[in-house]
Amino acid sequence: MTIIQNQVSIDKPVAEVYAFLADCNNHEQLMPSSVYSWSSTQDEAQFTIQNMAKLALKVDSRQEKSEVVLVPSEKAPFDVSVRWSVKPQGDNSTVAKLVIEADLPVMMKMLAASPLQKLVDEQVTNLRKALQKAAIK
């Protein structure tokens, strides 16, 4: 099992960060520019990653103010889960952690590990930006 992860500290209460992550419609704001053909509902998202694959993810579980887990809603080339967890860090700050667990074959792991890490890094950075931008409006 390949585990790719990163976390970010955000100056927002845990309830606000969780509410953002619990709605798949918001996840488009977290994606890199290489993602296109986005469509989503509160519980599902479908999109294409340039030069890679079309993916469809759905919410597998939600734990209020704690965790959102997404899994493929259609056949994927390998088993994968996307887990966002949030923890309070003081009164008005939250640590958000993104973990992708993928059962990658050895050859695919060599090719995919770096792009997956880049994706995770960009998503946590974009989460902070999206929530800070929301405060400015």
N, CA, C and O of each residue as an XYZ file, in Angstrom:
548
protein
N       0.848     -1.179      0.000
C       0.000      0.000      0.000
C       0.895      1.244      0.000
O       1.784      1.382      0.840
N       0.650      2.129     -0.938
C       1.373      3.397     -1.013
C       0.570      4.459     -0.276
O      -0.628      4.616     -0.514
N       1.228      5.186      0.615
C       0.569      6.239      1.376
C       1.251      7.559      1.057
O       2.456      7.722      1.250
N       0.450      8.498      0.563
C       0.928      9.837      0.215
C       0.156     10.799      1.098
O      -1.070     10.715      1.182
N       0.869     11.729      1.769
C       0.158     12.612      2.688
C       0.846     13.959      2.849
O       2.029     14.119      2.549
N       0.073     14.916      3.328
C       0.571     16.232      3.695
C      -0.506     16.884      4.551
O      -1.659     16.453      4.546
N      -0.130     17.912      5.278
C      -1.097     18.623      6.115
C      -0.810     20.106      6.086
O       0.269     20.545      5.685
N      -1.805     20.875      6.523
C      -1.693     22.322      6.502
C      -2.438     22.875      7.715
O      -3.440     22.309      8.152
N      -1.942     23.978      8.248
C      -2.610     24.674      9.330
C      -3.389     25.841      8.729
O      -2.863     26.597      7.914
N      -4.649     25.977      9.143
C      -5.541     26.991      8.576
C      -6.159     27.790      9.719
O      -6.619     27.221     10.709
N      -6.165     29.097      9.573
C      -6.735     29.974     10.596
C      -8.253     30.065     10.459
O      -8.811     31.131     10.198
N      -8.891     28.934     10.640
C     -10.351     28.815     10.602
C     -10.757     27.766     11.625
O      -9.989     26.845     11.902
N     -11.959     27.892     12.194
C     -12.429     26.860     13.126
C     -12.632     25.524     12.416
O     -12.910     25.487     11.217
N     -12.494     24.439     13.153
C     -12.579     23.097     12.586
C     -13.928     22.866     11.900
O     -13.986     22.182     10.878
N     -15.004     23.422     12.442
C     -16.333     23.222     11.842
C     -16.391     23.816     10.435
O     -17.010     23.230      9.547
N     -15.765     24.953     10.220
C     -15.781     25.604      8.907
C     -14.943     24.818      7.887
O     -15.351     24.658      6.736
N     -13.784     24.336      8.312
C     -12.923     23.562      7.419
C     -13.609     22.243      7.071
O     -13.612     21.831      5.911
N     -14.187     21.583      8.066
C     -14.888     20.325      7.820
C     -16.058     20.537      6.854
O     -16.235     19.760      5.916
N     -16.852     21.577      7.078
C     -18.008     21.840      6.217
C     -17.574     22.033      4.764
O     -18.254     21.565      3.851
N     -16.466     22.705      4.542
C     -15.937     22.907      3.190
C     -15.573     21.557      2.570
O     -15.961     21.269      1.438
N     -14.832     20.733      3.306
C     -14.353     19.445      2.780
C     -15.469     18.413      2.632
O     -15.364     17.518      1.794
N     -16.528     18.517      3.422
C     -17.609     17.533      3.387
C     -18.450     17.652      2.119
O     -19.203     16.734      1.795
N     -18.336     18.769      1.396
C     -19.105     19.000      0.170
C     -18.182     18.839     -1.042
O     -17.286     19.657     -1.254
N     -18.398     17.798     -1.826
C     -17.538     17.529     -2.994
C     -17.539     18.681     -4.002
O     -16.575     18.841     -4.751
N     -18.599     19.481     -4.032
C     -18.624     20.627     -4.944
C     -17.447     21.569     -4.689
O     -16.973     22.223     -5.619
N     -16.974     21.647     -3.462
C     -15.862     22.535     -3.110
C     -14.501     21.994     -3.539
O     -13.537     22.754     -3.627
N     -14.412     20.725     -3.801
C     -13.119     20.114     -4.095
C     -12.530     20.565     -5.427
O     -11.325     20.440     -5.645
N     -13.357     21.081     -6.308
C     -12.834     21.598     -7.574
C     -11.824     22.716     -7.317
O     -10.845     22.852     -8.051
N     -12.061     23.517     -6.273
C     -11.155     24.607     -5.926
C      -9.784     24.104     -5.452
O      -8.817     24.865     -5.425
N      -9.707     22.842     -5.085
C      -8.468     22.273     -4.560
C      -7.611     21.631     -5.643
O      -6.439     21.324     -5.421
N      -8.201     21.432     -6.808
C      -7.525     20.688     -7.865
C      -6.528     21.545     -8.648
O      -6.709     22.755     -8.791
N      -5.476     20.897     -9.152
C      -4.507     21.606     -9.998
C      -5.112     21.914    -11.370
O      -6.180     21.408    -11.713
N      -4.430     22.733    -12.134
C      -4.929     23.132    -13.456
C      -4.968     21.955    -14.440
O      -5.615     22.057    -15.482
N      -4.301     20.858    -14.139
C      -4.311     19.691    -15.021
C      -5.609     18.884    -14.913
O      -5.788     17.896    -15.626
N      -6.512     19.302    -14.025
C      -7.802     18.632    -13.882
C      -8.842     19.396    -14.692
O      -8.941     20.619    -14.597
N      -9.622     18.658    -15.497
C     -10.660     19.294    -16.301
C     -11.883     18.386    -16.376
O     -11.884     17.297    -15.801
N     -12.907     18.821    -17.071
C     -14.179     18.093    -17.185
C     -14.744     17.755    -15.804
O     -15.169     16.627    -15.554
N     -14.743     18.747    -14.916
C     -15.211     18.559    -13.546
C     -16.733     18.580    -13.497
O     -17.362     19.453    -14.095
N     -17.315     17.639    -12.799
C     -18.734     17.688    -12.451
C     -18.867     17.099    -11.055
O     -18.153     16.164    -10.692
N     -19.799     17.660    -10.271
C     -19.896     17.193     -8.890
C     -21.273     17.453     -8.302
O     -22.056     18.266     -8.792
N     -21.525     16.724     -7.231
C     -22.664     16.956     -6.343
C     -22.050     17.054     -4.950
O     -20.828     17.050     -4.802
N     -22.886     17.142     -3.948
C     -22.344     17.186     -2.592
C     -21.610     15.892     -2.241
O     -20.662     15.908     -1.457
N     -22.051     14.769     -2.822
C     -21.517     13.461     -2.439
C     -20.592     12.808     -3.454
O     -19.970     11.793     -3.140
N     -20.479     13.361     -4.672
C     -19.660     12.736     -5.714
C     -18.962     13.780     -6.566
O     -19.427     14.913     -6.694
N     -17.830     13.378     -7.151
C     -17.111     14.233     -8.099
C     -16.545     13.362     -9.208
O     -16.023     12.275     -8.958
N     -16.655     13.853    -10.439
C     -16.057     13.187    -11.598
C     -15.183     14.205    -12.306
O     -15.564     15.364    -12.472
N     -13.996     13.755    -12.725
C     -13.070     14.671    -13.378
C     -12.025     13.870    -14.141
O     -11.900     12.656    -13.979
N     -11.284     14.582    -14.972
C     -10.210     13.959    -15.743
C      -8.907     14.650    -15.374
O      -8.855     15.876    -15.272
N      -7.861     13.868    -15.176
C      -6.525     14.410    -14.926
C      -5.757     14.287    -16.234
O      -5.609     13.197    -16.785
N      -5.278     15.411    -16.714
C      -4.566     15.464    -17.995
C      -3.459     14.417    -18.060
O      -2.675     14.279    -17.121
N      -3.396     13.689    -19.153
C      -2.395     12.647    -19.410
C      -2.441     11.492    -18.421
O      -1.493     10.711    -18.345
N      -3.518     11.370    -17.668
C      -3.588     10.265    -16.707
C      -4.890      9.486    -16.862
O      -4.945      8.519    -17.622
N      -5.931      9.894    -16.154
C      -7.138      9.072    -16.143
C      -8.359      9.899    -15.794
O      -8.262     11.010    -15.273
N      -9.513      9.321    -16.097
C     -10.777      9.880    -15.649
C     -11.097      9.218    -14.315
O     -10.991      7.999    -14.179
N     -11.484     10.012    -13.346
C     -11.786      9.469    -12.023
C     -13.180      9.888    -11.583
O     -13.659     10.968    -11.930
N     -13.810      9.033    -10.829
C     -15.098      9.317    -10.203
C     -14.978      8.899     -8.745
O     -14.741      7.730     -8.441
N     -15.143      9.863     -7.847
C     -15.030      9.598     -6.414
C     -16.352      9.912     -5.733
O     -17.083     10.812     -6.147
N     -16.647      9.154     -4.679
C     -17.848      9.411     -3.892
C     -17.474      9.391     -2.411
O     -16.480      8.785     -2.012
N     -18.281     10.059     -1.621
C     -18.063     10.049     -0.177
C     -18.426      8.666      0.344
O     -19.541      8.181      0.150
N     -17.464      8.046      1.004
C     -17.673      6.739      1.623
C     -18.156      6.910      3.059
O     -19.006      6.160      3.540
N     -17.591      7.921      3.739
C     -18.009      8.183      5.116
C     -17.681      9.621      5.497
O     -16.750     10.232      4.973
N     -18.466     10.132      6.416
C     -18.232     11.445      7.015
C     -18.332     11.289      8.527
O     -19.271     10.677      9.034
N     -17.364     11.844      9.241
C     -17.437     11.916     10.704
C     -17.418     13.401     11.047
O     -16.406     14.079     10.868
N     -18.528     13.886     11.534
C     -18.733     15.312     11.784
C     -17.529     15.966     12.461
O     -17.053     15.510     13.500
N     -17.059     17.036     11.849
C     -15.930     17.844     12.351
C     -14.664     17.022     12.573
O     -13.841     17.363     13.421
N     -14.505     15.925     11.801
C     -13.352     15.066     12.012
C     -12.754     14.537     10.712
O     -11.555     14.693     10.479
N     -13.587     13.902      9.846
C     -13.016     13.192      8.707
C     -14.029     13.017      7.576
O     -15.227     12.840      7.799
N     -13.495     13.073      6.350
C     -14.267     12.759      5.139
C     -13.425     11.776      4.332
O     -12.254     12.038      4.055
N     -14.025     10.638      3.953
C     -13.317      9.614      3.177
C     -14.011      9.462      1.828
O     -15.225      9.270      1.753
N     -13.208      9.552      0.758
C     -13.705      9.380     -0.606
C     -13.101      8.114     -1.199
O     -11.934      7.796     -0.968
N     -13.918      7.398     -1.970
C     -13.467      6.185     -2.655
C     -13.991      6.229     -4.090
O     -14.913      6.993     -4.379
N     -13.430      5.435     -4.986
C     -13.926      5.421     -6.367
C     -15.396      4.997     -6.424
O     -15.813      4.074     -5.725
N     -16.172      5.684     -7.267
C     -17.567      5.293     -7.462
C     -17.712      4.452     -8.727
O     -18.772      3.881     -8.984
N     -16.647      4.380     -9.507
C     -16.599      3.536    -10.703
C     -15.319      2.712    -10.624
O     -14.448      2.977     -9.796
N     -15.217      1.726    -11.482
C     -14.020      0.872    -11.509
C     -12.773      1.724    -11.717
O     -12.689      2.489    -12.678
N     -11.819      1.591    -10.825
C     -10.553      2.323    -10.910
C      -9.444      1.333    -11.256
O      -9.583      0.132    -11.024
N      -8.335      1.843    -11.815
C      -7.239      0.935    -12.181
C      -6.576      0.271    -10.966
O      -5.871     -0.728    -11.109
N      -6.806      0.834     -9.770
C      -6.252      0.269     -8.537
C      -7.103      0.748     -7.374
O      -7.818      1.743     -7.490
N      -7.027      0.034     -6.241
C      -7.766      0.445     -5.045
C      -7.156      1.724     -4.499
O      -5.936      1.843     -4.381
N      -8.011      2.677     -4.169
C      -7.524      3.954     -3.650
C      -8.567      4.542     -2.707
O      -9.769      4.351     -2.892
N      -8.092      5.255     -1.702
C      -8.985      6.041     -0.842
C      -8.332      7.396     -0.604
O      -7.108      7.521     -0.546
N      -9.179      8.397     -0.470
C      -8.740      9.771     -0.215
C      -9.373     10.166      1.112
O     -10.597     10.181      1.247
N      -8.529     10.486      2.089
C      -9.021     10.767      3.442
C      -8.580     12.168      3.880
O      -7.387     12.456      3.983
N      -9.559     13.021      4.133
C      -9.290     14.336      4.716
C      -9.649     14.246      6.192
O     -10.768     13.866      6.534
N      -8.719     14.587      7.062
C      -9.030     14.657      8.490
C      -8.739     16.066      8.978
O      -7.810     16.720      8.504
N      -9.536     16.521      9.922
C      -9.366     17.860     10.490
C      -9.336     17.752     12.008
O     -10.089     16.990     12.615
N      -8.443     18.538     12.601
C      -8.319     18.563     14.063
C      -8.166     20.009     14.505
O      -7.443     20.780     13.874
N      -8.845     20.383     15.593
C      -8.681     21.749     16.096
C      -7.262     21.967     16.601
O      -6.633     21.071     17.163
N      -6.792     23.158     16.387
C      -5.470     23.563     16.868
C      -5.680     24.918     17.536
O      -5.430     25.963     16.935
N      -6.137     24.888     18.771
C      -6.525     26.126     19.432
C      -7.972     26.461     19.094
O      -8.680     25.648     18.498
N      -8.409     27.656     19.474
C      -9.813     28.037     19.311
C     -10.214     28.294     17.872
O     -11.313     27.920     17.462
N      -9.354     28.919     17.109
C      -9.754     29.379     15.777
C      -8.788     28.906     14.701
O      -8.576     29.608     13.712
N      -8.206     27.735     14.877
C      -7.248     27.213     13.916
C      -7.451     25.705     13.786
O      -7.859     25.031     14.731
N      -7.157     25.197     12.596
C      -7.385     23.784     12.299
C      -6.201     23.212     11.540
O      -5.609     23.887     10.697
N      -5.859     21.975     11.839
C      -4.900     21.230     11.022
C      -5.710     20.303     10.136
O      -6.470     19.465     10.622
N      -5.538     20.463      8.820
C      -6.211     19.600      7.845
C      -5.160     18.701      7.225
O      -4.116     19.171      6.774
N      -5.437     17.415      7.205
C      -4.485     16.432      6.674
C      -5.146     15.645      5.553
O      -6.275     15.172      5.689
N      -4.430     15.512      4.451
C      -4.896     14.723      3.317
C      -4.006     13.499      3.184
O      -2.782     13.613      3.129
N      -4.632     12.321      3.131
C      -3.911     11.065      2.966
C      -4.539     10.310      1.798
O      -5.741     10.044      1.791
N      -3.716      9.971      0.818
C      -4.154      9.100     -0.266
C      -3.488      7.749     -0.044
O      -2.264      7.652      0.054
N      -4.312      6.711      0.033
C      -3.806      5.343      0.146
C      -4.150      4.635     -1.153
O      -5.317      4.549     -1.535
N      -3.130      4.129     -1.826
C      -3.335      3.487     -3.121
C      -2.589      2.165     -3.175
O      -1.428      2.071     -2.778
N      -3.270      1.158     -3.669
C      -2.668     -0.161     -3.844
C      -2.074     -0.225     -5.249
O      -2.656     -0.815     -6.160
N      -0.906      0.394     -5.405
C      -0.271      0.525     -6.716
C       0.654     -0.648     -7.009
O       1.443     -1.043     -6.150
N       0.566     -1.209     -8.212
C       1.570     -2.195     -8.614
C       2.954     -1.528     -8.640
O       3.050     -0.312     -8.807
N       4.003     -2.300     -8.478
C       5.368     -1.773     -8.344
C       5.734     -0.803     -9.468
O       6.238      0.287     -9.202
N       5.486     -1.187    -10.711
C       5.856     -0.316    -11.832
C       5.047      0.984    -11.821
O       5.575      2.057    -12.111
N       3.766      0.873    -11.484
C       2.931      2.068    -11.443
C       3.347      2.972    -10.283
O       3.281      4.196    -10.391
N       3.773      2.367     -9.174
C       4.203      3.154     -8.028
C       5.381      4.047     -8.411
O       5.433      5.212     -8.017
N       6.318      3.507     -9.170
C       7.487      4.304     -9.582
C       7.049      5.489    -10.435
O       7.632      6.569    -10.342
N       6.031      5.296    -11.260
C       5.563      6.368    -12.146
C       4.616      7.330    -11.446
O       4.626      8.525    -11.740
N       3.797      6.832    -10.527
C       2.712      7.634     -9.966
C       3.022      8.296     -8.630
O       2.359      9.269     -8.269
N       3.998      7.806     -7.891
C       4.241      8.332     -6.542
C       4.541      9.829     -6.548
O       3.980     10.568     -5.740
N       5.395     10.278     -7.424
C       5.749     11.699     -7.464
C       4.570     12.584     -7.882
O       4.316     13.590     -7.220
N       3.831     12.246     -8.965
C       2.664     13.056     -9.309
C       1.586     13.053     -8.222
O       0.923     14.067     -8.004
N       1.409     11.910     -7.539
C       0.432     11.868     -6.450
C       0.859     12.767     -5.292
O       0.023     13.446     -4.697
N       2.148     12.777     -4.970
C       2.626     13.653     -3.896
C       2.423     15.120     -4.282
O       2.028     15.941     -3.453
N       2.696     15.436     -5.541
C       2.487     16.809     -6.026
C       1.010     17.183     -5.916
O       0.686     18.305     -5.526
N       0.118     16.260     -6.254
C      -1.317     16.493     -6.154
C      -1.720     16.772     -4.707
O      -2.451     17.725     -4.440
N      -1.250     15.952     -3.782
C      -1.567     16.129     -2.364
C      -1.034     17.476     -1.870
O      -1.747     18.216     -1.192
N       0.206     17.790     -2.208
C       0.802     19.056     -1.776
C      -0.007     20.248     -2.291
O      -0.257     21.207     -1.562
N      -0.411     20.167     -3.565
C      -1.172     21.266     -4.158
C      -2.561     21.381     -3.542
O      -3.065     22.489     -3.359
N      -3.176     20.263     -3.224
C      -4.516     20.312     -2.643
C      -4.513     20.938     -1.245
O      -5.397     21.734     -0.929
N      -3.542     20.593     -0.413
C      -3.531     21.199      0.927
C      -3.217     22.695      0.835
O      -3.769     23.490      1.596
N      -2.339     23.080     -0.087
C      -2.046     24.502     -0.293
C      -3.291     25.229     -0.790
O      -3.609     26.319     -0.314
N      -3.994     24.626     -1.747
C      -5.196     25.242     -2.299
C      -6.335     25.305     -1.284
O      -7.174     26.204     -1.352
N      -6.372     24.357     -0.342
C      -7.390     24.403      0.718
C      -7.197     25.660      1.560
O      -8.154     26.383      1.835
N      -5.975     25.911      1.962
C      -5.696     27.108      2.757
C      -6.074     28.364      1.963
O      -6.723     29.263      2.497
N      -5.669     28.426      0.692
C      -5.975     29.592     -0.153
C      -7.488     29.786     -0.298
O      -7.983     30.906     -0.173
N      -8.219     28.704     -0.561
C      -9.669     28.801     -0.770
C     -10.370     29.322      0.472
O     -11.272     30.154      0.372
N      -9.965     28.841      1.645
C     -10.618     29.270      2.871
C     -10.202     30.686      3.272
O     -11.001     31.417      3.858
N      -8.977     31.080      2.969
C      -8.561     32.455      3.242
C      -9.284     33.412      2.306
O      -9.697     34.496      2.719
N      -9.441     33.008      1.025
C     -10.124     33.834      0.040
C     -11.576     34.031      0.455
O     -12.129     35.117      0.280
N     -12.196     32.991      1.003
C     -13.590     33.078      1.444
C     -13.742     34.108      2.566
O     -14.782     34.756      2.678
N     -12.713     34.257      3.389
C     -12.768     35.215      4.487
C     -12.660     36.659      3.987
O     -13.197     37.580      4.603
N     -11.968     36.842      2.876
C     -11.742     38.178      2.323
C     -13.015     38.737      1.698
O     -13.254     39.943      1.746
N     -13.833     37.864      1.111
C     -15.043     38.301      0.395
C     -16.029     38.987      1.302
O     -17.093     39.410      0.850
